[in-house]
Amino acid sequence: MPPTDAELREALHRRVVTDVGYHAPNDAAREAHEQIRLHTETLAHLMIDLCPPGRELSLGLTKLIDEAMAHFNAAVARNHDRL
């Protein structure tokens, strides 16, 4: 079931207004960020080893590093109090 209009508006408010600003990470969040970076790098090296050079590899690495890692870090940063 899709979210209601009110749920979408609340989520928007939380992402744009409430979550704005720097919140110092706790120890668990720092460790999670470190693990995300470490494992992202490990996976990137594996993909370089397995895939031939070219556009697809470059796009995959961009998606992994610039997009996926950013989303995982955002998940930790926005919810570090739940770790």
PDB file with SEQRES, HELIX, SHEET and CRYST1 records, atoms N, CA, C and O in Angstrom:
SEQRES   1 A   83  MET PRO PRO THR ASP ALA GLU LEU ARG GLU ALA LEU HIS          
SEQRES   2 A   83  ARG ARG VAL VAL THR ASP VAL GLY TYR HIS ALA PRO ASN          
SEQRES   3 A   83  ASP ALA ALA ARG GLU ALA HIS GLU GLN ILE ARG LEU HIS          
SEQRES   4 A   83  THR GLU THR LEU ALA HIS LEU MET ILE ASP LEU CYS PRO          
SEQRES   5 A   83  PRO GLY ARG GLU LEU SER LEU GLY LEU THR LYS LEU ILE          
SEQRES   6 A   83  ASP GLU ALA MET ALA HIS PHE ASN ALA ALA VAL ALA ARG          
SEQRES   7 A   83  ASN HIS ASP ARG LEU                                          
HELIX    1 AA1 ASP A    5  HIS A   13  1                                   9    
HELIX    2 AA2 ARG A   14  THR A   18  3                                   5    
HELIX    3 AA3 ASP A   27  LEU A   50  1                                  24    
HELIX    4 AA4 ARG A   55  THR A   62  1                                   8    
HELIX    5 AA5 LYS A   63  ALA A   68  3                                   6    
HELIX    6 AA6 MET A   69  ARG A   78  1                                  10    
HELIX    7 AA7 HIS A   80  ARG A   82  5                                   3    
CRYST1    1.000    1.000    1.000  90.00  90.00  90.00 P 1           1          
ATOM      1  N   MET A   1       0.846  -1.179   0.000  1.00  0.00           N  
ATOM      2  CA  MET A   1       0.000   0.000   0.000  1.00  0.00           C  
ATOM      3  C   MET A   1       0.892   1.244   0.000  1.00  0.00           C  
ATOM      4  O   MET A   1       1.764   1.376   0.859  1.00  0.00           O  
ATOM      5  N   PRO A   2       0.686   2.137  -0.936  1.00  0.00           N  
ATOM      6  CA  PRO A   2       1.527   3.338  -1.007  1.00  0.00           C  
ATOM      7  C   PRO A   2       1.290   4.257   0.193  1.00  0.00           C  
ATOM      8  O   PRO A   2       0.221   4.234   0.802  1.00  0.00           O  
ATOM      9  N   PRO A   3       2.291   5.056   0.521  1.00  0.00           N  
ATOM     10  CA  PRO A   3       2.127   5.973   1.646  1.00  0.00           C  
ATOM     11  C   PRO A   3       1.037   7.007   1.358  1.00  0.00           C  
ATOM     12  O   PRO A   3       0.776   7.365   0.209  1.00  0.00           O  
ATOM     13  N   THR A   4       0.422   7.465   2.420  1.00  0.00           N  
ATOM     14  CA  THR A   4      -0.612   8.499   2.282  1.00  0.00           C  
ATOM     15  C   THR A   4       0.058   9.838   2.019  1.00  0.00           C  
ATOM     16  O   THR A   4       1.267   9.994   2.192  1.00  0.00           O  
ATOM     17  N   ASP A   5      -0.749  10.794   1.601  1.00  0.00           N  
ATOM     18  CA  ASP A   5      -0.254  12.149   1.373  1.00  0.00           C  
ATOM     19  C   ASP A   5       0.359  12.711   2.651  1.00  0.00           C  
ATOM     20  O   ASP A   5       1.415  13.342   2.610  1.00  0.00           O  
ATOM     21  N   ALA A   6      -0.294  12.486   3.776  1.00  0.00           N  
ATOM     22  CA  ALA A   6       0.213  12.979   5.057  1.00  0.00           C  
ATOM     23  C   ALA A   6       1.556  12.331   5.403  1.00  0.00           C  
ATOM     24  O   ALA A   6       2.455  13.001   5.912  1.00  0.00           O  
ATOM     25  N   GLU A   7       1.695  11.032   5.130  1.00  0.00           N  
ATOM     26  CA  GLU A   7       2.961  10.343   5.400  1.00  0.00           C  
ATOM     27  C   GLU A   7       4.079  10.880   4.512  1.00  0.00           C  
ATOM     28  O   GLU A   7       5.209  11.053   4.968  1.00  0.00           O  
ATOM     29  N   LEU A   8       3.766  11.140   3.255  1.00  0.00           N  
ATOM     30  CA  LEU A   8       4.762  11.716   2.353  1.00  0.00           C  
ATOM     31  C   LEU A   8       5.197  13.098   2.822  1.00  0.00           C  
ATOM     32  O   LEU A   8       6.382  13.432   2.796  1.00  0.00           O  
ATOM     33  N   ARG A   9       4.222  13.896   3.251  1.00  0.00           N  
ATOM     34  CA  ARG A   9       4.545  15.248   3.722  1.00  0.00           C  
ATOM     35  C   ARG A   9       5.386  15.208   5.001  1.00  0.00           C  
ATOM     36  O   ARG A   9       6.299  16.018   5.162  1.00  0.00           O  
ATOM     37  N   GLU A  10       5.092  14.286   5.901  1.00  0.00           N  
ATOM     38  CA  GLU A  10       5.870  14.141   7.131  1.00  0.00           C  
ATOM     39  C   GLU A  10       7.295  13.694   6.798  1.00  0.00           C  
ATOM     40  O   GLU A  10       8.256  14.210   7.368  1.00  0.00           O  
ATOM     41  N   ALA A  11       7.431  12.747   5.888  1.00  0.00           N  
ATOM     42  CA  ALA A  11       8.758  12.279   5.487  1.00  0.00           C  
ATOM     43  C   ALA A  11       9.553  13.407   4.829  1.00  0.00           C  
ATOM     44  O   ALA A  11      10.749  13.558   5.076  1.00  0.00           O  
ATOM     45  N   LEU A  12       8.890  14.184   4.002  1.00  0.00           N  
ATOM     46  CA  LEU A  12       9.533  15.324   3.368  1.00  0.00           C  
ATOM     47  C   LEU A  12      10.015  16.317   4.418  1.00  0.00           C  
ATOM     48  O   LEU A  12      11.159  16.770   4.364  1.00  0.00           O  
ATOM     49  N   HIS A  13       9.161  16.656   5.364  1.00  0.00           N  
ATOM     50  CA  HIS A  13       9.528  17.595   6.431  1.00  0.00           C  
ATOM     51  C   HIS A  13      10.730  17.069   7.211  1.00  0.00           C  
ATOM     52  O   HIS A  13      11.655  17.822   7.517  1.00  0.00           O  
ATOM     53  N   ARG A  14      10.715  15.787   7.529  1.00  0.00           N  
ATOM     54  CA  ARG A  14      11.804  15.188   8.302  1.00  0.00           C  
ATOM     55  C   ARG A  14      13.120  15.272   7.525  1.00  0.00           C  
ATOM     56  O   ARG A  14      14.159  15.590   8.102  1.00  0.00           O  
ATOM     57  N   ARG A  15      13.082  14.991   6.233  1.00  0.00           N  
ATOM     58  CA  ARG A  15      14.300  14.989   5.424  1.00  0.00           C  
ATOM     59  C   ARG A  15      14.817  16.389   5.132  1.00  0.00           C  
ATOM     60  O   ARG A  15      16.029  16.596   5.072  1.00  0.00           O  
ATOM     61  N   VAL A  16      13.916  17.357   4.950  1.00  0.00           N  
ATOM     62  CA  VAL A  16      14.333  18.695   4.553  1.00  0.00           C  
ATOM     63  C   VAL A  16      14.579  19.612   5.746  1.00  0.00           C  
ATOM     64  O   VAL A  16      15.501  20.427   5.713  1.00  0.00           O  
ATOM     65  N   VAL A  17      13.785  19.496   6.784  1.00  0.00           N  
ATOM     66  CA  VAL A  17      13.873  20.425   7.904  1.00  0.00           C  
ATOM     67  C   VAL A  17      14.521  19.792   9.127  1.00  0.00           C  
ATOM     68  O   VAL A  17      15.494  20.330   9.657  1.00  0.00           O  
ATOM     69  N   THR A  18      14.003  18.672   9.578  1.00  0.00           N  
ATOM     70  CA  THR A  18      14.454  18.070  10.829  1.00  0.00           C  
ATOM     71  C   THR A  18      15.862  17.518  10.736  1.00  0.00           C  
ATOM     72  O   THR A  18      16.656  17.703  11.658  1.00  0.00           O  
ATOM     73  N   ASP A  19      16.192  16.842   9.641  1.00  0.00           N  
ATOM     74  CA  ASP A  19      17.488  16.186   9.510  1.00  0.00           C  
ATOM     75  C   ASP A  19      18.599  17.121   9.051  1.00  0.00           C  
ATOM     76  O   ASP A  19      19.732  16.682   8.856  1.00  0.00           O  
ATOM     77  N   VAL A  20      18.291  18.402   8.877  1.00  0.00           N  
ATOM     78  CA  VAL A  20      19.291  19.355   8.416  1.00  0.00           C  
ATOM     79  C   VAL A  20      20.239  19.677   9.558  1.00  0.00           C  
ATOM     80  O   VAL A  20      19.836  19.785  10.716  1.00  0.00           O  
ATOM     81  N   GLY A  21      21.479  19.825   9.211  1.00  0.00           N  
ATOM     82  CA  GLY A  21      22.470  20.186  10.215  1.00  0.00           C  
ATOM     83  C   GLY A  21      23.359  19.016  10.553  1.00  0.00           C  
ATOM     84  O   GLY A  21      23.074  17.869  10.208  1.00  0.00           O  
ATOM     85  N   TYR A  22      24.422  19.322  11.220  1.00  0.00           N  
ATOM     86  CA  TYR A  22      25.401  18.306  11.574  1.00  0.00           C  
ATOM     87  C   TYR A  22      25.074  17.721  12.929  1.00  0.00           C  
ATOM     88  O   TYR A  22      24.828  18.445  13.893  1.00  0.00           O  
ATOM     89  N   HIS A  23      25.075  16.412  12.991  1.00  0.00           N  
ATOM     90  CA  HIS A  23      24.901  15.695  14.241  1.00  0.00           C  
ATOM     91  C   HIS A  23      26.135  14.816  14.405  1.00  0.00           C  
ATOM     92  O   HIS A  23      26.365  13.909  13.605  1.00  0.00           O  
ATOM     93  N   ALA A  24      26.915  15.076  15.421  1.00  0.00           N  
ATOM     94  CA  ALA A  24      28.144  14.305  15.622  1.00  0.00           C  
ATOM     95  C   ALA A  24      27.807  12.824  15.752  1.00  0.00           C  
ATOM     96  O   ALA A  24      26.904  12.455  16.503  1.00  0.00           O  
ATOM     97  N   PRO A  25      28.529  11.977  15.025  1.00  0.00           N  
ATOM     98  CA  PRO A  25      28.244  10.545  15.102  1.00  0.00           C  
ATOM     99  C   PRO A  25      28.709   9.957  16.425  1.00  0.00           C  
ATOM    100  O   PRO A  25      29.716  10.382  16.991  1.00  0.00           O  
ATOM    101  N   ASN A  26      27.965   8.981  16.903  1.00  0.00           N  
ATOM    102  CA  ASN A  26      28.401   8.257  18.097  1.00  0.00           C  
ATOM    103  C   ASN A  26      29.410   7.198  17.658  1.00  0.00           C  
ATOM    104  O   ASN A  26      29.701   7.074  16.468  1.00  0.00           O  
ATOM    105  N   ASP A  27      29.938   6.447  18.600  1.00  0.00           N  
ATOM    106  CA  ASP A  27      30.957   5.449  18.272  1.00  0.00           C  
ATOM    107  C   ASP A  27      30.443   4.393  17.303  1.00  0.00           C  
ATOM    108  O   ASP A  27      31.167   3.978  16.398  1.00  0.00           O  
ATOM    109  N   ALA A  28      29.209   3.958  17.482  1.00  0.00           N  
ATOM    110  CA  ALA A  28      28.638   2.942  16.594  1.00  0.00           C  
ATOM    111  C   ALA A  28      28.509   3.482  15.171  1.00  0.00           C  
ATOM    112  O   ALA A  28      28.766   2.759  14.208  1.00  0.00           O  
ATOM    113  N   ALA A  29      28.114   4.739  15.033  1.00  0.00           N  
ATOM    114  CA  ALA A  29      27.980   5.343  13.709  1.00  0.00           C  
ATOM    115  C   ALA A  29      29.350   5.504  13.053  1.00  0.00           C  
ATOM    116  O   ALA A  29      29.497   5.242  11.859  1.00  0.00           O  
ATOM    117  N   ARG A  30      30.347   5.930  13.818  1.00  0.00           N  
ATOM    118  CA  ARG A  30      31.696   6.055  13.264  1.00  0.00           C  
ATOM    119  C   ARG A  30      32.186   4.704  12.737  1.00  0.00           C  
ATOM    120  O   ARG A  30      32.759   4.625  11.650  1.00  0.00           O  
ATOM    121  N   GLU A  31      31.957   3.656  13.509  1.00  0.00           N  
ATOM    122  CA  GLU A  31      32.361   2.314  13.090  1.00  0.00           C  
ATOM    123  C   GLU A  31      31.587   1.884  11.841  1.00  0.00           C  
ATOM    124  O   GLU A  31      32.169   1.287  10.935  1.00  0.00           O  
ATOM    125  N   ALA A  32      30.294   2.176  11.781  1.00  0.00           N  
ATOM    126  CA  ALA A  32      29.494   1.815  10.616  1.00  0.00           C  
ATOM    127  C   ALA A  32      30.004   2.531   9.368  1.00  0.00           C  
ATOM    128  O   ALA A  32      30.132   1.917   8.309  1.00  0.00           O  
ATOM    129  N   HIS A  33      30.297   3.835   9.487  1.00  0.00           N  
ATOM    130  CA  HIS A  33      30.837   4.586   8.346  1.00  0.00           C  
ATOM    131  C   HIS A  33      32.165   3.992   7.892  1.00  0.00           C  
ATOM    132  O   HIS A  33      32.408   3.860   6.693  1.00  0.00           O  
ATOM    133  N   GLU A  34      33.010   3.641   8.824  1.00  0.00           N  
ATOM    134  CA  GLU A  34      34.300   3.046   8.488  1.00  0.00           C  
ATOM    135  C   GLU A  34      34.120   1.720   7.758  1.00  0.00           C  
ATOM    136  O   GLU A  34      34.796   1.456   6.764  1.00  0.00           O  
ATOM    137  N   GLN A  35      33.211   0.887   8.253  1.00  0.00           N  
ATOM    138  CA  GLN A  35      32.952  -0.408   7.616  1.00  0.00           C  
ATOM    139  C   GLN A  35      32.360  -0.233   6.217  1.00  0.00           C  
ATOM    140  O   GLN A  35      32.708  -0.974   5.297  1.00  0.00           O  
ATOM    141  N   ILE A  36      31.480   0.732   6.057  1.00  0.00           N  
ATOM    142  CA  ILE A  36      30.897   1.007   4.740  1.00  0.00           C  
ATOM    143  C   ILE A  36      31.992   1.383   3.756  1.00  0.00           C  
ATOM    144  O   ILE A  36      32.038   0.857   2.644  1.00  0.00           O  
ATOM    145  N   ARG A  37      32.884   2.302   4.165  1.00  0.00           N  
ATOM    146  CA  ARG A  37      33.983   2.700   3.282  1.00  0.00           C  
ATOM    147  C   ARG A  37      34.886   1.520   2.961  1.00  0.00           C  
ATOM    148  O   ARG A  37      35.243   1.311   1.801  1.00  0.00           O  
ATOM    149  N   LEU A  38      35.255   0.750   3.970  1.00  0.00           N  
ATOM    150  CA  LEU A  38      36.151  -0.390   3.788  1.00  0.00           C  
ATOM    151  C   LEU A  38      35.566  -1.414   2.819  1.00  0.00           C  
ATOM    152  O   LEU A  38      36.243  -1.856   1.891  1.00  0.00           O  
ATOM    153  N   HIS A  39      34.320  -1.784   3.034  1.00  0.00           N  
ATOM    154  CA  HIS A  39      33.707  -2.815   2.203  1.00  0.00           C  
ATOM    155  C   HIS A  39      33.359  -2.303   0.812  1.00  0.00           C  
ATOM    156  O   HIS A  39      33.358  -3.072  -0.149  1.00  0.00           O  
ATOM    157  N   THR A  40      33.067  -1.021   0.695  1.00  0.00           N  
ATOM    158  CA  THR A  40      32.852  -0.439  -0.626  1.00  0.00           C  
ATOM    159  C   THR A  40      34.146  -0.503  -1.426  1.00  0.00           C  
ATOM    160  O   THR A  40      34.137  -0.866  -2.602  1.00  0.00           O  
ATOM    161  N   GLU A  41      35.251  -0.153  -0.793  1.00  0.00           N  
ATOM    162  CA  GLU A  41      36.539  -0.221  -1.482  1.00  0.00           C  
ATOM    163  C   GLU A  41      36.871  -1.661  -1.875  1.00  0.00           C  
ATOM    164  O   GLU A  41      37.334  -1.914  -2.987  1.00  0.00           O  
ATOM    165  N   THR A  42      36.633  -2.602  -0.958  1.00  0.00           N  
ATOM    166  CA  THR A  42      36.900  -4.012  -1.249  1.00  0.00           C  
ATOM    167  C   THR A  42      36.082  -4.477  -2.444  1.00  0.00           C  
ATOM    168  O   THR A  42      36.610  -5.134  -3.341  1.00  0.00           O  
ATOM    169  N   LEU A  43      34.797  -4.142  -2.463  1.00  0.00           N  
ATOM    170  CA  LEU A  43      33.942  -4.538  -3.585  1.00  0.00           C  
ATOM    171  C   LEU A  43      34.393  -3.866  -4.875  1.00  0.00           C  
ATOM    172  O   LEU A  43      34.381  -4.496  -5.933  1.00  0.00           O  
ATOM    173  N   ALA A  44      34.789  -2.606  -4.805  1.00  0.00           N  
ATOM    174  CA  ALA A  44      35.261  -1.910  -6.005  1.00  0.00           C  
ATOM    175  C   ALA A  44      36.504  -2.596  -6.573  1.00  0.00           C  
ATOM    176  O   ALA A  44      36.611  -2.778  -7.786  1.00  0.00           O  
ATOM    177  N   HIS A  45      37.446  -2.980  -5.700  1.00  0.00           N  
ATOM    178  CA  HIS A  45      38.641  -3.686  -6.165  1.00  0.00           C  
ATOM    179  C   HIS A  45      38.267  -5.021  -6.802  1.00  0.00           C  
ATOM    180  O   HIS A  45      38.841  -5.397  -7.824  1.00  0.00           O  
ATOM    181  N   LEU A  46      37.324  -5.734  -6.222  1.00  0.00           N  
ATOM    182  CA  LEU A  46      36.877  -7.008  -6.783  1.00  0.00           C  
ATOM    183  C   LEU A  46      36.286  -6.807  -8.168  1.00  0.00           C  
ATOM    184  O   LEU A  46      36.563  -7.588  -9.079  1.00  0.00           O  
ATOM    185  N   MET A  47      35.479  -5.775  -8.339  1.00  0.00           N  
ATOM    186  CA  MET A  47      34.864  -5.513  -9.634  1.00  0.00           C  
ATOM    187  C   MET A  47      35.928  -5.148 -10.671  1.00  0.00           C  
ATOM    188  O   MET A  47      35.819  -5.538 -11.833  1.00  0.00           O  
ATOM    189  N   ILE A  48      36.954  -4.403 -10.256  1.00  0.00           N  
ATOM    190  CA  ILE A  48      38.045  -4.073 -11.170  1.00  0.00           C  
ATOM    191  C   ILE A  48      38.764  -5.347 -11.595  1.00  0.00           C  
ATOM    192  O   ILE A  48      39.158  -5.482 -12.753  1.00  0.00           O  
ATOM    193  N   ASP A  49      38.938  -6.285 -10.659  1.00  0.00           N  
ATOM    194  CA  ASP A  49      39.585  -7.557 -10.978  1.00  0.00           C  
ATOM    195  C   ASP A  49      38.732  -8.431 -11.898  1.00  0.00           C  
ATOM    196  O   ASP A  49      39.274  -9.130 -12.755  1.00  0.00           O  
ATOM    197  N   LEU A  50      37.421  -8.404 -11.736  1.00  0.00           N  
ATOM    198  CA  LEU A  50      36.536  -9.305 -12.466  1.00  0.00           C  
ATOM    199  C   LEU A  50      36.051  -8.773 -13.810  1.00  0.00           C  
ATOM    200  O   LEU A  50      35.784  -9.551 -14.726  1.00  0.00           O  
ATOM    201  N   CYS A  51      35.938  -7.468 -13.931  1.00  0.00           N  
ATOM    202  CA  CYS A  51      35.317  -6.877 -15.113  1.00  0.00           C  
ATOM    203  C   CYS A  51      36.364  -6.259 -16.035  1.00  0.00           C  
ATOM    204  O   CYS A  51      37.348  -5.679 -15.575  1.00  0.00           O  
ATOM    205  N   PRO A  52      36.143  -6.390 -17.328  1.00  0.00           N  
ATOM    206  CA  PRO A  52      37.071  -5.724 -18.252  1.00  0.00           C  
ATOM    207  C   PRO A  52      36.886  -4.209 -18.183  1.00  0.00           C  
ATOM    208  O   PRO A  52      35.793  -3.723 -17.891  1.00  0.00           O  
ATOM    209  N   PRO A  53      37.958  -3.471 -18.453  1.00  0.00           N  
ATOM    210  CA  PRO A  53      37.836  -2.011 -18.462  1.00  0.00           C  
ATOM    211  C   PRO A  53      36.815  -1.568 -19.499  1.00  0.00           C  
ATOM    212  O   PRO A  53      36.651  -2.201 -20.542  1.00  0.00           O  
ATOM    213  N   GLY A  54      36.148  -0.493 -19.202  1.00  0.00           N  
ATOM    214  CA  GLY A  54      35.194   0.050 -20.161  1.00  0.00           C  
ATOM    215  C   GLY A  54      34.133   0.886 -19.481  1.00  0.00           C  
ATOM    216  O   GLY A  54      34.158   1.123 -18.273  1.00  0.00           O  
ATOM    217  N   ARG A  55      33.215   1.314 -20.296  1.00  0.00           N  
ATOM    218  CA  ARG A  55      32.144   2.200 -19.837  1.00  0.00           C  
ATOM    219  C   ARG A  55      31.316   1.572 -18.717  1.00  0.00           C  
ATOM    220  O   ARG A  55      30.992   2.234 -17.731  1.00  0.00           O  
ATOM    221  N   GLU A  56      30.975   0.291 -18.875  1.00  0.00           N  
ATOM    222  CA  GLU A  56      30.119  -0.373 -17.889  1.00  0.00           C  
ATOM    223  C   GLU A  56      30.806  -0.457 -16.527  1.00  0.00           C  
ATOM    224  O   GLU A  56      30.179  -0.225 -15.493  1.00  0.00           O  
ATOM    225  N   LEU A  57      32.095  -0.790 -16.531  1.00  0.00           N  
ATOM    226  CA  LEU A  57      32.833  -0.839 -15.267  1.00  0.00           C  
ATOM    227  C   LEU A  57      32.885   0.547 -14.637  1.00  0.00           C  
ATOM    228  O   LEU A  57      32.660   0.697 -13.436  1.00  0.00           O  
ATOM    229  N   SER A  58      33.180   1.553 -15.444  1.00  0.00           N  
ATOM    230  CA  SER A  58      33.226   2.921 -14.920  1.00  0.00           C  
ATOM    231  C   SER A  58      31.894   3.348 -14.328  1.00  0.00           C  
ATOM    232  O   SER A  58      31.847   3.936 -13.247  1.00  0.00           O  
ATOM    233  N   LEU A  59      30.800   3.049 -15.042  1.00  0.00           N  
ATOM    234  CA  LEU A  59      29.474   3.396 -14.532  1.00  0.00           C  
ATOM    235  C   LEU A  59      29.164   2.630 -13.250  1.00  0.00           C  
ATOM    236  O   LEU A  59      28.621   3.194 -12.300  1.00  0.00           O  
ATOM    237  N   GLY A  60      29.506   1.353 -13.225  1.00  0.00           N  
ATOM    238  CA  GLY A  60      29.274   0.555 -12.026  1.00  0.00           C  
ATOM    239  C   GLY A  60      30.036   1.090 -10.826  1.00  0.00           C  
ATOM    240  O   GLY A  60      29.491   1.160  -9.725  1.00  0.00           O  
ATOM    241  N   LEU A  61      31.290   1.467 -11.029  1.00  0.00           N  
ATOM    242  CA  LEU A  61      32.083   2.016  -9.929  1.00  0.00           C  
ATOM    243  C   LEU A  61      31.519   3.353  -9.461  1.00  0.00           C  
ATOM    244  O   LEU A  61      31.499   3.643  -8.265  1.00  0.00           O  
ATOM    245  N   THR A  62      31.061   4.167 -10.415  1.00  0.00           N  
ATOM    246  CA  THR A  62      30.445   5.446 -10.042  1.00  0.00           C  
ATOM    247  C   THR A  62      29.193   5.211  -9.214  1.00  0.00           C  
ATOM    248  O   THR A  62      28.993   5.867  -8.192  1.00  0.00           O  
ATOM    249  N   LYS A  63      28.352   4.287  -9.643  1.00  0.00           N  
ATOM    250  CA  LYS A  63      27.121   3.990  -8.900  1.00  0.00           C  
ATOM    251  C   LYS A  63      27.452   3.463  -7.512  1.00  0.00           C  
ATOM    252  O   LYS A  63      26.816   3.848  -6.531  1.00  0.00           O  
ATOM    253  N   LEU A  64      28.444   2.584  -7.426  1.00  0.00           N  
ATOM    254  CA  LEU A  64      28.826   2.004  -6.141  1.00  0.00           C  
ATOM    255  C   LEU A  64      29.362   3.066  -5.189  1.00  0.00           C  
ATOM    256  O   LEU A  64      28.940   3.143  -4.035  1.00  0.00           O  
ATOM    257  N   ILE A  65      30.281   3.875  -5.668  1.00  0.00           N  
ATOM    258  CA  ILE A  65      30.965   4.820  -4.790  1.00  0.00           C  
ATOM    259  C   ILE A  65      30.148   6.090  -4.580  1.00  0.00           C  
ATOM    260  O   ILE A  65      29.905   6.497  -3.444  1.00  0.00           O  
ATOM    261  N   ASP A  66      29.726   6.712  -5.673  1.00  0.00           N  
ATOM    262  CA  ASP A  66      29.055   8.001  -5.552  1.00  0.00           C  
ATOM    263  C   ASP A  66      27.601   7.900  -5.129  1.00  0.00           C  
ATOM    264  O   ASP A  66      27.068   8.834  -4.530  1.00  0.00           O  
ATOM    265  N   GLU A  67      26.958   6.796  -5.427  1.00  0.00           N  
ATOM    266  CA  GLU A  67      25.542   6.685  -5.097  1.00  0.00           C  
ATOM    267  C   GLU A  67      25.282   5.728  -3.946  1.00  0.00           C  
ATOM    268  O   GLU A  67      24.760   6.136  -2.909  1.00  0.00           O  
ATOM    269  N   ALA A  68      25.641   4.459  -4.117  1.00  0.00           N  
ATOM    270  CA  ALA A  68      25.315   3.470  -3.082  1.00  0.00           C  
ATOM    271  C   ALA A  68      25.987   3.810  -1.756  1.00  0.00           C  
ATOM    272  O   ALA A  68      25.330   3.816  -0.715  1.00  0.00           O  
ATOM    273  N   MET A  69      27.288   4.094  -1.782  1.00  0.00           N  
ATOM    274  CA  MET A  69      27.975   4.407  -0.537  1.00  0.00           C  
ATOM    275  C   MET A  69      27.378   5.659   0.116  1.00  0.00           C  
ATOM    276  O   MET A  69      27.248   5.723   1.339  1.00  0.00           O  
ATOM    277  N   ALA A  70      27.023   6.638  -0.692  1.00  0.00           N  
ATOM    278  CA  ALA A  70      26.415   7.851  -0.151  1.00  0.00           C  
ATOM    279  C   ALA A  70      25.080   7.552   0.532  1.00  0.00           C  
ATOM    280  O   ALA A  70      24.786   8.103   1.593  1.00  0.00           O  
ATOM    281  N   HIS A  71      24.280   6.684  -0.072  1.00  0.00           N  
ATOM    282  CA  HIS A  71      22.994   6.321   0.537  1.00  0.00           C  
ATOM    283  C   HIS A  71      23.192   5.541   1.830  1.00  0.00           C  
ATOM    284  O   HIS A  71      22.488   5.778   2.812  1.00  0.00           O  
ATOM    285  N   PHE A  72      24.147   4.612   1.837  1.00  0.00           N  
ATOM    286  CA  PHE A  72      24.408   3.843   3.059  1.00  0.00           C  
ATOM    287  C   PHE A  72      24.908   4.758   4.173  1.00  0.00           C  
ATOM    288  O   PHE A  72      24.485   4.624   5.322  1.00  0.00           O  
ATOM    289  N   ASN A  73      25.801   5.682   3.843  1.00  0.00           N  
ATOM    290  CA  ASN A  73      26.288   6.622   4.855  1.00  0.00           C  
ATOM    291  C   ASN A  73      25.170   7.546   5.342  1.00  0.00           C  
ATOM    292  O   ASN A  73      25.116   7.889   6.523  1.00  0.00           O  
ATOM    293  N   ALA A  74      24.290   7.943   4.439  1.00  0.00           N  
ATOM    294  CA  ALA A  74      23.152   8.777   4.846  1.00  0.00           C  
ATOM    295  C   ALA A  74      22.230   8.011   5.783  1.00  0.00           C  
ATOM    296  O   ALA A  74      21.700   8.582   6.736  1.00  0.00           O  
ATOM    297  N   ALA A  75      22.033   6.716   5.517  1.00  0.00           N  
ATOM    298  CA  ALA A  75      21.196   5.897   6.398  1.00  0.00           C  
ATOM    299  C   ALA A  75      21.767   5.866   7.810  1.00  0.00           C  
ATOM    300  O   ALA A  75      21.024   5.962   8.786  1.00  0.00           O  
ATOM    301  N   VAL A  76      23.072   5.732   7.917  1.00  0.00           N  
ATOM    302  CA  VAL A  76      23.718   5.728   9.237  1.00  0.00           C  
ATOM    303  C   VAL A  76      23.619   7.113   9.874  1.00  0.00           C  
ATOM    304  O   VAL A  76      23.248   7.239  11.041  1.00  0.00           O  
ATOM    305  N   ALA A  77      23.954   8.154   9.102  1.00  0.00           N  
ATOM    306  CA  ALA A  77      23.972   9.514   9.643  1.00  0.00           C  
ATOM    307  C   ALA A  77      22.599   9.962  10.130  1.00  0.00           C  
ATOM    308  O   ALA A  77      22.481  10.616  11.167  1.00  0.00           O  
ATOM    309  N   ARG A  78      21.569   9.607   9.378  1.00  0.00           N  
ATOM    310  CA  ARG A  78      20.223  10.042   9.741  1.00  0.00           C  
ATOM    311  C   ARG A  78      19.608   9.213  10.869  1.00  0.00           C  
ATOM    312  O   ARG A  78      18.620   9.620  11.480  1.00  0.00           O  
ATOM    313  N   ASN A  79      20.190   8.068  11.135  1.00  0.00           N  
ATOM    314  CA  ASN A  79      19.603   7.161  12.134  1.00  0.00           C  
ATOM    315  C   ASN A  79      20.629   6.679  13.138  1.00  0.00           C  
ATOM    316  O   ASN A  79      20.457   5.607  13.719  1.00  0.00           O  
ATOM    317  N   HIS A  80      21.703   7.448  13.362  1.00  0.00           N  
ATOM    318  CA  HIS A  80      22.775   6.968  14.233  1.00  0.00           C  
ATOM    319  C   HIS A  80      22.311   6.711  15.658  1.00  0.00           C  
ATOM    320  O   HIS A  80      22.933   5.940  16.388  1.00  0.00           O  
ATOM    321  N   ASP A  81      21.240   7.342  16.047  1.00  0.00           N  
ATOM    322  CA  ASP A  81      20.706   7.108  17.393  1.00  0.00           C  
ATOM    323  C   ASP A  81      20.053   5.733  17.526  1.00  0.00           C  
ATOM    324  O   ASP A  81      19.760   5.298  18.640  1.00  0.00           O  
ATOM    325  N   ARG A  82      19.821   5.044  16.405  1.00  0.00           N  
ATOM    326  CA  ARG A  82      19.202   3.714  16.443  1.00  0.00           C  
ATOM    327  C   ARG A  82      20.229   2.598  16.315  1.00  0.00           C  
ATOM    328  O   ARG A  82      19.857   1.425  16.284  1.00  0.00           O  
ATOM    329  N   LEU A  83      21.509   2.935  16.239  1.00  0.00           N  
ATOM    330  CA  LEU A  83      22.553   1.916  16.112  1.00  0.00           C  
ATOM    331  C   LEU A  83      22.908   1.353  17.459  1.00  0.00           C  
ATOM    332  O   LEU A  83      23.771   0.480  17.556  1.00  0.00           O  
TER     333      LEU A  83                                                      
END                                                                             
